[in-house]
């Protein structure tokens, strides 16, 4: 083989073994690269290649000859099926003279065969040769030769404010295939290529050809004790590095006696012993080398997880990470500029971000505008979701900063629609569930609205006046209103603060390049302070993200991708997730002439309520809608509004790479009600669809849909992505698979 095909072979094998198995397209990429390697070898005449062969080509030739001479029937079943699958695949490709990309069904068949073959004991000779080829290519890779192996011996988890050693690390596998780079955790000490790796298969035991990071180090910032190399437990929270104030990586050095942790990148960093002319103080600051708890004069925290610098003549102490706090900034929680001050002065101050009391003896941020008494803790004001990271001390002051929201309010979103609008007053009109606002994708329950005289485009009056740009309390950058959305859904279209997708209508997205923050208009227009009907006290957004609390309306935690909730300012423990905070307080229902109100808690009603749609009992400890009058109509939130909010019929969804149209189910209400009770009862008794063979196709179809909607709401998204369930010949088989999966 000449040098060009050999280099192509090395390139393809390198791509294969260095794939990241955490990537979503990993399985497809594995299959595609394996077939490219086989196709390359099929195109080369090995007998005509010059001698002597390289080690790589010698192993490759032996593997090909062994493959061609194998008695397939004598091979283990997984290997036999794998070879058969590959042969059929190549026959198909050759028959149509094309390079077929693997589809999902083929990938689902192929990958289990690979896994089963790699686990065979004793190992087939062919697989042993392939592993030698892979190992040789790894040794030829220039980047991998420079890597340093990290082999932590103990595992830690972060709990109650500190790390705890919980276990010694043992091998996760004795399978040599698990020592390939696809099972390596890569670490970068700089923004360039990875410098360190940890093998999950053997924890470094099988990689003696690489330099190893020391298991213990001594560091100048903590000379009292050595620091031990540790592994952070999977899914454990973490904290900042003692040296650099960056989040600790998965592997770091740790002193269990003093609870000090340092990133790998900080091992060789020498501390700065003194700082001349610091911005925060008029005298030289000196590093205080001992691990001690002092109170920082700027953040007012006695945080010992960061080195201190002190000024002995003044008695001044400051954290290393507080020395270079920005002097003047603009935050999302206040209209004016705020500046850093070493003392807040006399007064009864509370932080405008976290609402907690501030200590007058320490510094913080204070509003620069005359007559405005806004204050904030330095740590609160410089959080990444509050401040955009830009210091503006040298920039000129903007004019009328406090009125910048009003600057955009006159430019209405309706101006993007080219037709004429007619305004309709909120009179005693009949409720039409098909009238939906094209901005917020919610029905027109109450209030004035605008309707296009030339088409079916409708807007709430409040949505007609949405500002083109706005700020959001939990994001530091300016948001821009996006209109004319194409309606194609994917996982990338998720709202950043609630569980729903930005599927249609209008939404706000971050104006910064590469920032994917986006919001529904409901989420974007909610204020940081909230009076909600579910609670007697005012509620406020948290000062920081990641505060996990269970919502008292839906009884769930983690319903927001930010993990933020509105919390009671009276500290009574009440929390409200952003999903529930944006639900309409009052709604209409087609079968009730009265208004329905969002209710929650046993005190709402002493009666037992049953949902009008699914006829299941309503759990009154969670949110539900109930009629204010005497007709006792009640509905689950999901049954009235739907499992997935803000979806417009006609939108489309990318499902396994295909574009599917969301048409809805198209059943008449009367048909739903006449069959729903019987269908639900039948499908509660029987778990498999084949038991319904005595029913007509139409009956089975309705029963299946009702079963999915009313009993297993988690399937609804799966069902609605189909073009139309009546167009699928294999509908019964599809649902039967889902039923069997659910049983397992």
C-alpha positions as CSV (number, residue, x, y, z in Angstrom):
1,X,0.0,0.0,0.0
2,X,1.4,3.4,-0.9
3,X,1.7,6.2,1.6
4,X,-1.5,7.9,0.6
5,X,-3.9,5.0,1.3
6,X,-2.0,4.2,4.5
7,X,-2.2,7.8,5.7
8,X,-6.0,7.7,4.8
9,X,-6.3,4.5,6.9
10,X,-4.5,6.1,9.8
11,X,-6.7,9.2,9.6
12,X,-9.9,7.2,9.6
13,X,-8.9,4.9,12.5
14,X,-7.7,8.0,14.4
15,X,-11.1,9.6,13.9
16,X,-12.8,6.4,15.0
17,X,-10.9,5.8,18.2
18,X,-10.9,9.4,19.3
19,X,-14.7,9.9,19.0
20,X,-16.4,11.2,22.1
21,X,-19.0,8.7,23.3
22,X,-20.9,11.4,25.0
23,X,-21.7,13.1,21.7
24,X,-25.3,12.7,20.5
25,X,-24.2,11.4,17.1
26,X,-21.6,9.0,18.4
27,X,-23.2,5.7,17.3
28,X,-23.9,7.0,13.7
29,X,-20.3,8.3,13.5
30,X,-18.9,4.9,14.6
31,X,-20.9,3.0,12.0
32,X,-20.0,5.5,9.3
33,X,-16.3,5.4,10.0
34,X,-16.1,1.6,10.2
35,X,-17.7,1.3,6.8
36,X,-15.4,3.9,5.3
37,X,-12.4,1.9,6.6
38,X,-13.7,-1.3,5.1
39,X,-14.4,0.5,1.8
40,X,-10.9,1.8,1.7
41,X,-9.3,-1.6,2.3
42,X,-11.6,-3.1,-0.4
43,X,-10.3,-0.6,-2.9
44,X,-6.6,-1.5,-2.4
45,X,-4.7,-4.4,-4.0
46,X,-2.6,-5.6,-1.1
47,X,-0.5,-8.1,-3.2
48,X,0.9,-5.3,-5.4
49,X,2.1,-3.2,-2.5
50,X,5.9,-2.7,-2.0
51,X,7.9,-4.6,0.5
52,X,8.9,-4.5,3.3
53,X,5.5,-3.5,4.8
54,X,5.1,-1.1,7.7
55,X,4.0,-2.6,11.1
56,X,0.5,-1.1,10.5
57,X,0.2,-2.6,7.0
58,X,1.5,-6.0,8.2
59,X,-1.2,-6.2,10.9
60,X,-3.8,-4.9,8.4
61,X,-2.9,-7.6,5.8
62,X,-3.0,-10.4,8.4
63,X,-6.4,-9.2,9.5
64,X,-7.8,-9.2,5.9
65,X,-6.4,-12.6,5.1
66,X,-7.8,-14.0,8.4
67,X,-11.2,-12.5,7.6
68,X,-11.2,-13.9,4.1
69,X,-10.3,-17.4,5.3
70,X,-12.7,-17.6,8.2
71,X,-15.3,-20.3,8.5
72,X,-18.2,-18.1,9.4
73,X,-20.3,-20.9,10.9
74,X,-17.7,-21.7,13.4
75,X,-17.5,-18.1,14.8
76,X,-19.3,-17.0,17.9
77,X,-22.8,-15.8,17.2
78,X,-22.3,-12.0,17.8
79,X,-19.3,-12.0,15.5
80,X,-21.1,-14.1,12.9
81,X,-24.1,-11.7,12.9
82,X,-21.8,-8.7,12.8
83,X,-20.0,-9.9,9.7
84,X,-23.3,-10.9,8.1
85,X,-24.7,-7.4,8.8
86,X,-21.6,-5.7,7.3
87,X,-21.8,-8.0,4.2
88,X,-25.4,-7.2,3.6
89,X,-24.8,-3.5,4.0
90,X,-22.0,-3.5,1.4
91,X,-24.1,-5.5,-1.0
92,X,-26.9,-2.9,-0.7
93,X,-24.4,0.0,-1.2
94,X,-22.8,-1.7,-4.2
95,X,-26.1,-2.5,-5.8
96,X,-27.1,1.1,-6.0
97,X,-23.6,2.4,-6.5
98,X,-23.9,5.0,-3.8
99,X,-22.5,5.8,-0.3
100,X,-25.5,5.3,1.9
101,X,-25.5,7.2,5.2
102,X,-26.7,4.8,8.0
103,X,-30.2,5.4,9.2
104,X,-31.3,5.1,12.8
105,X,-32.7,1.6,12.5
106,X,-29.4,0.3,11.1
107,X,-27.5,2.0,13.9
108,X,-29.7,0.4,16.5
109,X,-29.0,-3.0,15.0
110,X,-25.3,-2.4,14.5
111,X,-24.1,-1.0,17.8
112,X,-25.4,-3.9,20.0
113,X,-23.6,-6.3,17.8
114,X,-20.4,-4.3,18.3
115,X,-20.8,-4.3,22.0
116,X,-21.5,-8.1,22.2
117,X,-18.5,-8.9,20.0
118,X,-16.1,-6.8,22.1
119,X,-17.2,-8.7,25.2
120,X,-16.5,-12.2,23.8
121,X,-14.4,-14.5,25.9
122,X,-12.1,-15.9,24.7
123,X,-11.4,-13.1,22.3
124,X,-11.5,-14.0,18.6
125,X,-8.2,-13.7,16.8
126,X,-9.6,-11.2,14.4
127,X,-10.7,-8.8,17.2
128,X,-7.2,-9.2,18.8
129,X,-5.5,-8.1,15.6
130,X,-7.9,-5.1,15.3
131,X,-7.1,-4.0,18.9
132,X,-3.4,-4.2,18.1
133,X,-4.0,-2.0,15.0
134,X,-5.9,0.5,17.2
135,X,-3.2,0.6,19.8
136,X,-0.5,1.2,17.2
137,X,-2.5,4.1,15.7
138,X,-2.9,5.6,19.1
139,X,0.9,5.5,19.6
140,X,1.4,7.1,16.2
141,X,-0.9,10.0,17.1
142,X,1.3,13.1,17.9
143,X,-1.3,14.7,20.2
144,X,-1.9,11.6,22.3
145,X,1.8,11.1,22.8
146,X,2.0,14.4,24.7
147,X,-0.9,13.6,27.1
148,X,-0.4,13.1,30.8
149,X,-2.3,10.4,32.5
150,X,-4.1,11.3,35.8
151,X,-4.9,8.4,38.1
152,X,-6.8,9.7,41.2
153,X,-7.0,7.1,44.0
154,X,-10.0,8.5,46.0
155,X,-13.4,10.0,45.2
156,X,-15.0,13.0,46.8
157,X,-18.4,14.6,46.8
158,X,-19.5,18.2,47.8
159,X,-22.0,18.3,50.6
160,X,-23.0,20.8,53.2
161,X,-20.5,23.4,52.0
162,X,-17.4,21.2,51.9
163,X,-15.9,18.1,50.1
164,X,-16.0,14.7,51.7
165,X,-13.8,11.7,50.8
166,X,-16.3,8.9,50.1
167,X,-14.5,6.0,48.4
168,X,-11.4,4.6,46.9
169,X,-11.3,4.2,43.1
170,X,-11.3,0.8,41.6
171,X,-11.3,-0.3,37.9
172,X,-14.6,0.2,36.3
173,X,-13.8,-2.5,33.7
174,X,-11.3,-5.1,32.9
175,X,-12.1,-5.0,29.2
176,X,-9.2,-3.7,27.2
177,X,-11.5,-2.2,24.6
178,X,-12.6,0.2,27.4
179,X,-9.1,1.7,27.4
180,X,-9.4,3.3,24.0
181,X,-9.6,7.1,23.8
182,X,-13.4,7.0,23.5
183,X,-13.4,6.1,27.2
184,X,-10.9,8.9,28.2
185,X,-11.9,12.0,30.0
186,X,-9.9,14.8,28.5
187,X,-8.7,17.9,30.4
188,X,-7.4,21.2,29.1
189,X,-5.2,23.4,31.2
190,X,-5.4,26.1,28.5
191,X,-7.7,26.8,25.6
192,X,-5.6,24.7,23.3
193,X,-5.5,20.9,22.9
194,X,-6.1,18.6,25.9
195,X,-3.1,18.1,28.1
196,X,-4.3,15.4,30.6
197,X,-6.6,12.4,30.4
198,X,-8.1,9.9,32.7
199,X,-9.1,6.4,31.4
200,X,-12.4,5.4,32.8
201,X,-11.7,1.7,31.9
202,X,-8.5,1.2,34.0
203,X,-7.9,4.5,35.8
204,X,-4.4,4.6,34.2
205,X,-3.2,1.1,35.1
206,X,-2.9,0.1,31.4
207,X,-1.2,3.3,30.2
208,X,2.3,3.1,31.6
209,X,3.6,4.5,28.3
210,X,2.3,8.0,29.3
211,X,3.7,10.3,31.9
212,X,1.6,10.4,35.1
213,X,0.5,13.3,37.2
214,X,1.7,13.1,40.8
215,X,-0.7,11.7,43.3
216,X,0.3,14.3,45.9
217,X,1.7,17.8,45.6
218,X,2.9,20.6,47.9
219,X,1.7,24.1,47.0
220,X,2.9,27.5,48.1
221,X,-0.6,28.7,48.9
222,X,-1.0,25.9,51.4
223,X,2.4,24.8,52.6
224,X,1.1,23.2,55.8
225,X,-0.3,19.9,54.2
226,X,0.2,18.1,51.0
227,X,-2.8,18.0,48.5
228,X,-4.0,14.7,47.1
229,X,-5.3,14.0,43.6
230,X,-9.0,13.3,43.8
231,X,-11.9,12.5,41.5
232,X,-15.2,14.4,41.9
233,X,-18.3,12.1,42.2
234,X,-20.5,12.0,39.1
235,X,-23.3,14.6,39.3
236,X,-21.9,16.1,42.5
237,X,-22.0,19.9,42.8
238,X,-18.7,21.7,43.1
239,X,-17.2,25.1,44.2
240,X,-14.4,27.5,43.2
241,X,-10.7,26.7,43.0
242,X,-8.8,28.1,46.0
243,X,-6.2,29.6,43.6
244,X,-7.9,30.9,40.4
245,X,-11.6,31.3,41.5
246,X,-12.7,29.1,38.5
247,X,-15.0,26.2,39.0
248,X,-13.1,23.0,40.0
249,X,-12.8,20.4,37.3
250,X,-13.7,16.8,37.6
251,X,-10.2,16.0,38.9
252,X,-8.3,18.3,41.2
253,X,-5.9,18.4,44.2
254,X,-7.4,18.5,47.7
255,X,-6.5,18.8,51.3
256,X,-9.1,17.0,53.4
257,X,-7.8,18.4,56.7
258,X,-8.3,22.0,55.6
259,X,-10.9,21.6,52.8
260,X,-8.7,23.3,50.2
261,X,-9.0,22.4,46.6
262,X,-6.8,23.5,43.6
263,X,-7.3,22.8,39.9
264,X,-4.7,21.0,37.8
265,X,-4.0,24.2,35.9
266,X,-3.0,25.9,39.1
267,X,-0.4,23.4,40.3
268,X,2.6,25.3,38.8
269,X,1.3,28.8,39.4
270,X,3.3,30.8,41.9
271,X,1.3,33.1,44.2
272,X,1.8,36.9,44.1
273,X,3.3,37.8,47.4
274,X,2.5,41.5,47.3
275,X,0.4,43.9,45.1
276,X,1.5,47.5,44.6
277,X,-1.0,50.2,43.8
278,X,-4.2,48.1,43.9
279,X,-7.4,49.7,42.6
280,X,-9.2,48.8,45.8
281,X,-6.8,50.3,48.4
282,X,-4.3,53.1,48.6
283,X,-1.5,50.9,50.2
284,X,0.4,47.9,49.1
285,X,-1.4,44.6,49.9
286,X,0.5,41.5,51.2
287,X,-0.5,37.9,50.9
288,X,-1.6,36.3,54.2
289,X,-0.1,32.8,53.7
290,X,-2.0,31.0,56.4
291,X,-5.4,29.3,56.0
292,X,-7.6,31.5,58.2
293,X,-11.1,32.9,58.4
294,X,-11.2,36.7,58.0
295,X,-14.0,39.0,56.9
296,X,-13.4,40.6,53.5
297,X,-13.9,44.4,53.6
298,X,-15.5,44.4,50.2
299,X,-17.8,41.4,50.1
300,X,-18.4,41.2,53.9
301,X,-18.0,37.4,53.8
302,X,-15.7,35.3,56.0
303,X,-15.0,32.9,53.2
304,X,-11.8,30.9,53.8
305,X,-11.9,29.2,50.4
306,X,-9.9,32.0,48.8
307,X,-6.5,33.5,49.8
308,X,-6.5,36.9,51.7
309,X,-4.4,40.0,51.1
310,X,-4.0,42.4,54.0
311,X,-2.8,45.9,54.7
312,X,-1.4,45.7,58.3
313,X,-1.3,49.5,59.0
314,X,-5.0,49.9,58.1
315,X,-6.3,46.5,59.3
316,X,-7.7,46.1,55.8
317,X,-8.4,42.5,54.5
318,X,-9.6,41.5,51.1
319,X,-10.1,38.3,49.2
320,X,-7.8,37.7,46.3
321,X,-10.9,37.5,44.0
322,X,-12.3,40.8,45.4
323,X,-9.1,42.9,44.7
324,X,-10.1,43.6,41.1
325,X,-13.8,44.1,41.4
326,X,-15.1,46.5,38.7
327,X,-15.5,50.1,39.8
328,X,-18.6,51.0,37.9
329,X,-21.1,48.6,36.4
330,X,-24.7,48.3,35.1
331,X,-26.8,45.3,36.3
332,X,-30.1,43.8,35.2
333,X,-31.8,44.5,38.6
334,X,-31.4,48.3,38.5
335,X,-31.9,51.1,35.9
336,X,-28.9,53.2,36.9
337,X,-25.1,52.6,37.1
338,X,-23.8,51.4,40.4
339,X,-20.2,52.0,41.8
340,X,-18.0,50.1,44.2
341,X,-17.6,51.8,47.6
342,X,-15.5,50.7,50.6
343,X,-18.2,51.8,53.0
344,X,-22.0,52.0,52.6
345,X,-22.4,54.7,55.2
346,X,-25.1,55.0,57.9
347,X,-28.5,53.6,57.2
348,X,-30.7,50.5,57.2
349,X,-29.6,49.0,53.9
350,X,-30.7,45.8,52.2
351,X,-29.3,44.3,49.0
352,X,-31.3,45.0,45.9
353,X,-30.5,41.6,44.5
354,X,-30.8,39.1,47.4
355,X,-32.9,41.4,49.6
356,X,-30.9,40.5,52.7
357,X,-29.7,43.1,55.2
358,X,-26.3,44.7,54.5
359,X,-23.6,45.5,57.1
360,X,-22.7,49.2,57.1
361,X,-19.1,48.5,58.2
362,X,-18.2,46.8,54.9
363,X,-18.2,47.7,51.2
364,X,-20.6,47.0,48.3
365,X,-22.1,48.7,45.3
366,X,-24.2,51.9,45.6
367,X,-26.3,53.8,43.0
368,X,-24.5,56.8,41.5
369,X,-27.7,58.8,40.8
370,X,-28.7,61.5,43.2
371,X,-31.7,60.6,45.3
372,X,-31.5,56.9,44.5
373,X,-30.5,54.7,47.5
374,X,-30.1,51.4,45.8
375,X,-27.4,49.1,47.3
376,X,-26.1,45.6,46.5
377,X,-23.6,43.2,47.9
378,X,-20.5,43.0,45.7
379,X,-20.9,39.2,45.2
380,X,-24.6,39.6,44.3
381,X,-24.0,42.5,41.9
382,X,-21.3,40.7,40.0
383,X,-23.0,37.4,39.5
384,X,-23.0,36.2,35.9
385,X,-26.8,36.4,35.6
386,X,-26.9,39.9,37.0
387,X,-23.9,41.6,35.4
388,X,-22.7,41.3,31.8
389,X,-19.0,41.4,32.8
390,X,-18.3,44.8,31.3
391,X,-16.8,47.6,33.4
392,X,-18.1,51.0,32.3
393,X,-16.1,53.4,34.5
394,X,-14.4,55.0,31.5
395,X,-17.5,55.1,29.4
396,X,-19.8,58.2,29.2
397,X,-23.0,58.2,31.1
398,X,-26.1,57.4,29.1
399,X,-28.9,60.0,29.0
400,X,-32.1,59.0,30.8
401,X,-31.0,55.5,31.5
402,X,-34.0,54.8,33.7
403,X,-36.4,55.4,30.8
404,X,-34.6,53.1,28.3
405,X,-37.4,50.5,28.5
406,X,-39.9,53.2,27.5
407,X,-37.8,54.0,24.4
408,X,-38.9,50.9,22.8
409,X,-42.5,50.6,24.0
410,X,-43.8,52.9,21.3
411,X,-42.5,50.5,18.6
412,X,-45.2,47.8,18.6
413,X,-44.7,44.3,17.5
414,X,-47.8,44.6,15.4
415,X,-45.9,46.8,12.9
416,X,-44.1,43.7,11.6
417,X,-47.4,42.4,10.1
418,X,-48.1,44.0,6.8
419,X,-51.9,43.9,6.9
420,X,-54.4,46.2,8.6
421,X,-55.6,45.5,12.2
422,X,-59.0,46.0,13.8
423,X,-59.3,46.5,17.5
424,X,-61.9,44.5,19.4
425,X,-63.1,45.5,22.9
426,X,-63.5,43.1,25.8
427,X,-67.3,42.8,25.8
428,X,-69.4,39.8,26.7
429,X,-68.3,37.7,23.7
430,X,-68.5,34.0,23.4
431,X,-65.2,32.1,24.0
432,X,-63.7,30.6,20.9
433,X,-60.9,28.2,21.7
434,X,-59.6,28.4,18.1
435,X,-58.8,32.1,18.5
436,X,-55.1,32.1,19.5
437,X,-52.7,35.0,19.9
438,X,-49.9,34.7,17.3
439,X,-47.4,36.2,19.7
440,X,-47.7,34.3,23.0
441,X,-49.5,31.3,21.5
442,X,-52.3,31.3,24.1
443,X,-56.1,31.6,23.6
444,X,-57.9,34.9,23.7
445,X,-59.6,34.4,27.0
446,X,-60.3,38.0,28.0
447,X,-59.3,41.6,27.3
448,X,-59.0,43.6,24.1
449,X,-57.3,42.2,21.1
450,X,-56.3,43.1,17.5
451,X,-57.4,41.0,14.5
452,X,-56.1,41.3,11.0
453,X,-58.8,42.3,8.6
454,X,-57.2,40.3,5.7
455,X,-56.1,37.0,7.5
456,X,-56.4,35.1,10.8
457,X,-53.5,36.9,12.5
458,X,-54.6,37.8,16.0
459,X,-52.7,39.6,18.9
460,X,-53.6,40.3,22.5
461,X,-53.5,44.1,23.1
462,X,-50.6,43.6,25.6
463,X,-48.7,41.5,23.0
464,X,-49.3,44.2,20.4
465,X,-47.2,46.5,22.5
466,X,-44.2,44.2,23.2
467,X,-40.9,46.2,23.2
468,X,-38.3,45.3,20.6
469,X,-35.6,45.1,23.2
470,X,-35.7,44.4,26.9
471,X,-33.7,43.2,29.9
472,X,-34.3,40.1,31.9
473,X,-33.4,39.8,35.6
474,X,-31.7,36.5,35.3
475,X,-29.6,37.2,32.1
476,X,-26.9,39.9,31.8
477,X,-27.3,40.7,28.1
478,X,-29.9,42.7,26.1
479,X,-32.7,40.6,24.6
480,X,-34.2,41.2,21.1
481,X,-37.8,40.4,20.0
482,X,-37.8,37.8,17.2
483,X,-40.8,37.8,14.9
484,X,-41.8,35.8,11.8
485,X,-40.4,32.5,13.3
486,X,-40.4,29.6,10.8
487,X,-42.0,27.2,13.4
488,X,-39.5,24.4,13.1
489,X,-38.8,22.8,16.5
490,X,-35.8,21.0,17.8
491,X,-34.2,20.7,21.2
492,X,-32.2,23.8,20.5
493,X,-35.5,25.8,20.5
494,X,-36.1,25.3,24.3
495,X,-36.9,28.3,26.4
496,X,-34.1,29.1,28.7
497,X,-36.2,29.4,31.9
498,X,-39.2,27.1,31.4
499,X,-39.6,23.6,30.1
500,X,-41.5,24.5,26.9
501,X,-40.2,24.9,23.4
502,X,-40.1,28.2,21.5
503,X,-42.1,26.7,18.7
504,X,-44.0,29.5,17.1
505,X,-45.1,33.1,17.6
506,X,-42.8,35.7,19.1
507,X,-40.0,35.2,21.5
508,X,-36.9,37.0,22.8
509,X,-33.4,35.9,22.2
510,X,-30.0,37.2,23.3
511,X,-28.4,39.8,21.1
512,X,-24.9,38.5,21.8
513,X,-23.3,36.3,19.2
514,X,-23.0,32.6,20.2
515,X,-25.3,33.2,23.2
516,X,-28.4,30.9,22.9
517,X,-30.5,32.4,25.7
518,X,-34.1,32.7,24.5
519,X,-37.5,33.3,26.2
520,X,-41.2,33.0,25.5
521,X,-42.8,36.4,25.7
522,X,-44.6,35.2,28.9
523,X,-41.2,34.4,30.6
524,X,-39.5,37.6,29.3
525,X,-42.2,40.0,30.5
526,X,-42.5,38.6,34.0
527,X,-41.0,40.9,36.7
528,X,-38.5,39.9,39.4
529,X,-41.2,40.7,42.0
530,X,-44.5,39.0,41.7
531,X,-47.9,39.0,43.5
532,X,-49.4,35.6,42.7
533,X,-52.8,34.3,43.5
534,X,-51.4,31.1,44.9
535,X,-49.7,32.8,47.9
536,X,-50.5,35.6,50.3
537,X,-47.0,37.1,50.4
538,X,-45.0,38.8,47.6
539,X,-42.6,36.6,45.7
540,X,-39.2,37.4,44.2
541,X,-36.7,35.8,41.9
542,X,-33.5,34.4,43.5
543,X,-30.3,36.3,43.5
544,X,-28.5,33.3,41.9
545,X,-29.3,30.4,39.7
546,X,-29.2,26.7,40.7
547,X,-31.2,27.0,43.9
548,X,-33.2,23.8,43.8
549,X,-36.6,24.2,45.4
550,X,-39.8,22.2,44.9
551,X,-42.6,24.3,43.5
552,X,-45.7,24.5,45.7
553,X,-48.1,24.5,42.8
554,X,-46.9,21.6,40.7
555,X,-44.9,19.9,43.6
556,X,-41.9,19.5,41.3
557,X,-38.3,20.8,41.3
558,X,-36.1,21.4,38.3
559,X,-39.0,22.6,36.0
560,X,-36.9,25.5,34.9
561,X,-33.6,25.0,33.0
562,X,-32.2,27.7,35.3
563,X,-33.4,25.9,38.4
564,X,-34.7,29.2,39.7
565,X,-38.0,29.8,41.5
566,X,-39.9,32.7,42.8
567,X,-39.5,32.6,46.6
568,X,-41.5,34.2,49.4
569,X,-39.9,37.4,50.7
570,X,-41.3,36.6,54.2
571,X,-39.2,33.4,54.2
572,X,-42.2,31.2,54.9
573,X,-40.8,28.5,52.5
574,X,-43.2,29.0,49.6
575,X,-41.7,28.7,46.1
576,X,-43.1,29.0,42.6
577,X,-41.3,27.7,39.5
578,X,-41.3,29.8,36.4
579,X,-43.4,27.2,34.6
580,X,-46.3,27.8,37.0
581,X,-45.6,31.5,37.4
582,X,-46.4,32.1,33.7
583,X,-49.6,30.0,33.7
584,X,-52.7,32.2,33.2
585,X,-54.5,33.0,36.4
586,X,-57.9,33.0,34.8
587,X,-59.0,31.0,31.8
588,X,-62.1,29.9,29.9
589,X,-63.5,26.5,29.1
590,X,-65.7,25.6,26.2
591,X,-68.2,23.7,28.3
592,X,-68.6,26.3,31.0
593,X,-69.8,29.9,30.7
594,X,-68.0,31.0,33.8
595,X,-64.4,32.0,34.5
596,X,-62.0,29.3,35.8
597,X,-59.3,30.3,38.3
598,X,-55.9,28.7,38.9
599,X,-56.3,27.1,42.4
600,X,-54.1,25.1,44.7
601,X,-54.1,23.7,48.2
602,X,-56.7,22.0,50.3
603,X,-58.1,25.3,51.5
604,X,-59.3,26.1,48.0
605,X,-62.2,23.7,48.4
606,X,-63.4,21.1,50.8
607,X,-65.2,19.1,48.1
608,X,-63.7,16.3,46.0
609,X,-63.2,17.3,42.4
610,X,-63.0,15.2,39.2
611,X,-61.5,16.5,36.0
612,X,-64.1,17.3,33.3
613,X,-61.8,16.0,30.6
614,X,-60.1,12.8,31.9
615,X,-62.5,12.2,34.7
616,X,-59.7,11.4,37.1
617,X,-59.7,12.6,40.7
618,X,-57.9,15.9,41.1
619,X,-55.2,16.1,43.7
620,X,-55.9,19.5,45.4
621,X,-52.4,19.8,46.8
622,X,-51.2,20.7,43.3
623,X,-52.4,23.3,40.9
624,X,-55.7,22.9,39.0
625,X,-58.4,25.1,37.4
626,X,-61.7,25.5,39.1
627,X,-64.9,27.5,38.4
628,X,-65.5,30.4,40.7
629,X,-69.2,30.0,40.6
630,X,-71.4,27.1,41.7
631,X,-71.1,24.7,38.8
632,X,-68.0,23.0,40.4
633,X,-66.3,22.5,37.0
634,X,-62.6,21.6,37.6
635,X,-59.8,20.5,35.3
636,X,-56.2,19.5,35.5
637,X,-53.9,22.1,34.1
638,X,-52.6,19.6,31.5
639,X,-56.1,18.6,30.4
640,X,-57.2,22.2,29.9
641,X,-54.0,23.8,28.4
642,X,-52.3,20.7,27.0
643,X,-49.2,18.9,28.1
644,X,-46.9,21.0,25.9
645,X,-47.8,24.7,25.9
646,X,-47.1,27.3,23.2
647,X,-47.5,24.9,20.2
648,X,-49.2,26.2,17.1
649,X,-50.9,23.8,14.7
650,X,-48.9,23.8,11.5
651,X,-45.6,23.9,13.4
652,X,-43.1,21.2,12.6
653,X,-40.6,19.1,14.6
654,X,-37.3,17.4,13.7
655,X,-37.8,13.9,14.9
656,X,-34.9,11.5,14.3
657,X,-33.7,13.7,11.4
658,X,-37.2,13.9,9.8
659,X,-39.4,16.9,9.6
660,X,-42.8,16.1,11.0
661,X,-45.9,18.3,10.8
662,X,-47.9,19.0,13.9
663,X,-51.5,18.7,12.8
664,X,-53.3,17.8,16.1
665,X,-55.6,14.8,16.5
666,X,-58.6,16.2,14.6
667,X,-61.2,14.3,16.7
668,X,-64.6,15.9,17.3
669,X,-65.3,16.7,21.0
670,X,-68.5,14.6,20.9
671,X,-66.6,11.6,19.7
672,X,-64.0,12.0,22.4
673,X,-66.6,12.1,25.2
674,X,-68.7,9.2,23.9
675,X,-65.8,6.7,23.8
676,X,-63.4,8.1,26.3
677,X,-64.7,6.4,29.5
678,X,-65.0,3.0,27.9
679,X,-61.6,3.2,26.2
680,X,-59.8,4.2,29.4
681,X,-61.3,1.4,31.4
682,X,-60.5,-1.2,28.8
683,X,-56.9,-0.1,28.5
684,X,-56.4,0.0,32.2
685,X,-57.3,-3.7,32.3
686,X,-55.1,-4.7,29.3
687,X,-51.6,-3.7,28.8
688,X,-51.1,-5.0,25.2
689,X,-52.7,-3.7,22.1
690,X,-53.1,-7.1,20.4
691,X,-55.8,-7.8,23.0
692,X,-58.0,-5.3,21.1
693,X,-58.2,-7.4,17.9
694,X,-62.0,-7.5,18.2
695,X,-62.3,-3.8,17.8
696,X,-62.6,-1.9,14.5
697,X,-59.6,0.0,13.3
698,X,-61.3,3.3,14.2
699,X,-62.0,2.1,17.8
700,X,-58.5,0.9,18.3
701,X,-57.2,4.2,17.0
702,X,-59.2,6.2,19.4
703,X,-58.5,3.9,22.3
704,X,-54.8,4.1,21.7
705,X,-54.8,7.9,21.5
706,X,-56.9,8.2,24.6
707,X,-54.8,5.8,26.5
708,X,-51.7,7.8,25.6
709,X,-53.2,11.2,26.4
710,X,-55.1,10.4,29.6
711,X,-52.9,7.7,31.2
712,X,-49.4,8.3,30.0
713,X,-49.1,12.0,29.2
714,X,-45.3,11.5,28.7
715,X,-46.1,9.9,25.3
716,X,-48.0,12.8,24.0
717,X,-45.0,14.4,22.4
718,X,-44.2,11.1,20.7
719,X,-47.7,10.9,19.3
720,X,-48.1,14.4,18.0
721,X,-44.9,14.3,15.9
722,X,-46.6,11.9,13.5
723,X,-47.9,13.4,10.3
724,X,-51.3,11.9,11.1
725,X,-51.8,8.7,13.0
726,X,-54.4,7.5,10.6
727,X,-51.8,7.6,7.8
728,X,-49.5,5.0,9.5
729,X,-50.1,1.4,8.5
730,X,-48.0,0.2,11.3
731,X,-49.7,2.3,14.0
732,X,-50.7,-0.7,16.1
733,X,-47.1,-2.1,16.0
734,X,-45.6,1.3,16.9
735,X,-47.8,1.7,20.0
736,X,-47.3,-2.0,21.0
737,X,-43.6,-1.3,21.1
738,X,-44.2,1.7,23.3
739,X,-46.4,-0.4,25.6
740,X,-43.8,-3.1,26.0
741,X,-41.0,-0.6,26.7
742,X,-43.2,1.0,29.4
743,X,-43.7,-2.4,31.0
744,X,-39.9,-3.0,31.1
